[in-house]
Amino acid sequence: MARKNPFANLMNDDRPDNGVALDYTVKGASRSIISTIDELAERADKMLEGETVVELSPADIDVSFIRDRLEEDRQEFEDLVAAIREQGQTSPILVRPHPQQDGRYMVVFGHRRLKVARTLGRNVRAVVKPISDREHVIAQGQENSARADLSFIEKATFARRLTELQYDSDSTTVMAALSIDKATLSKMLSVANMPYDILEAIGGAKSPGRDRWYELKGLLEKPANLAKLREVLAATDLDGINGDARFAFVMDALTRKKIVGYLKSPKKSKWAPKDKRVSAEIRNDGKNYTLALKAKEAVGFGEFIAENLDDLYAAYRRVNSKE
């Protein structure tokens, strides 16, 4: 099967020609990494060669302990659902016995195929291998590097999460998982080292490369910019738009005075007691909470609330303190 090279547009700087990829650690520069991408795919395939394929219930399988995607392409997932519905699951997933729970399994790679099986209400074809956490992350990273259309920021964030797990002081596990050298890892981590809530809000934008993400990181190093962006995101509805559009919106929010589009509509609701002698219209825009009283008892009930605000607030604090 021909595989798309996921490293082709990974870095924007010049790439020297020397270097070769070794077994777990990769030495040399990005061009040598690109030349070994088929070897990575074959390595992932060989993990399943000659192994017994079994059928497991998706209910018995948990996701990996480390995420490699910031978001899922809905159209790609729907296409995968349609393909497996019509042709069946042609390629098994890899799972391991769950390290903490007897009788359960954990996905090493094949999360989307597992999700499709759940969606279709089918068992999932899987190979079960008892492997260590380190072997798990290396296999997961290499499989995704060889096959998955992960964006630069998803690879960089995956590298950051692996580094935070501190498998080894020299980061050989991280480099093995992504088949990168130390210089490339350093560049990835320099970009991915920004607040996780911002990364999650943007998601796996595919178009921006390292330079654009580095530009965003530089803007967010100013506390005022970070506070401003969080305020904007709290008042913004970015559901339903892709990562590229979210990235562009975030950059506009930080570099332009006027922000256009995507503002959240305020949440509105109504309340009335059984006797209908008063009613309330409630409006919540994320920053302000407005309660407007109407009908016969509106004034009297409003004054009662105002006179008892201290007691109401004290009751609210007591309830919150118990949570």
LINWO-V488904 format. One record per pair of residues at least 6 apart in sequence whose ideal C-beta (glycine too) atoms are under 6 Angstrom apart, sorted by the first residue. I is the first residue (numbers start at 1). J is the second residue. Records with the same first field share a line. If there is no record, write none. Layout:
I = J + J
//
This chain:
3 = 41
5 = 37
7 = 33 + 34
10 = 152
11 = 30 + 210
12 = 209 + 210 + 211
15 = 29 + 30 + 31
16 = 29
17 = 31
18 = 28
19 = 27 + 28 + 29 + 32
20 = 28 + 32
21 = 32 + 36
24 = 176
25 = 172 + 175
26 = 175 + 179 + 180 + 181
27 = 181
33 = 179
40 = 142 + 145 + 146 + 179
41 = 146
44 = 142 + 143 + 146
48 = 127
51 = 127
53 = 92 + 125 + 127
55 = 123 + 125
56 = 124 + 126
57 = 123
58 = 114 + 117 + 118 + 124
60 = 104 + 105
61 = 95 + 105
62 = 106
63 = 107
64 = 107 + 140
66 = 161
68 = 144 + 158
69 = 154
70 = 154 + 203 + 204
71 = 203 + 204
80 = 112 + 116
81 = 116 + 119
84 = 116
89 = 125
92 = 125 + 126 + 127
93 = 110 + 113 + 114 + 126
94 = 108 + 109 + 127
95 = 105 + 107 + 126 + 128
96 = 106 + 108 + 129 + 131
97 = 130
98 = 104 + 105 + 106
107 = 114
108 = 136 + 139 + 140
109 = 140 + 143
114 = 124
117 = 124
134 = 167 + 173
137 = 162 + 177
138 = 176 + 177
141 = 177 + 178
144 = 150
145 = 178 + 179
151 = 204 + 206
152 = 209
153 = 213
154 = 204
156 = 188 + 191 + 192
157 = 192 + 199
159 = 174 + 178 + 188
160 = 189 + 192
162 = 174 + 177
163 = 174
167 = 173
175 = 185
191 = 210 + 213 + 214 + 217
194 = 217 + 220
201 = 233
202 = 246 + 247 + 250
203 = 243 + 246
204 = 243
205 = 243 + 244 + 247
207 = 244
208 = 247
219 = 225 + 254
220 = 226
225 = 254
229 = 253
232 = 253
234 = 286
235 = 264 + 286
236 = 262
237 = 262 + 264
238 = 246 + 262
253 = 259
266 = 283 + 285
267 = 284
268 = 283
269 = 282
270 = 281
271 = 280
272 = 279
277 = 296 + 297
278 = 293 + 295 + 297 + 298 + 301
279 = 294 + 295
280 = 291 + 293
281 = 292
282 = 291
283 = 290
293 = 302
//
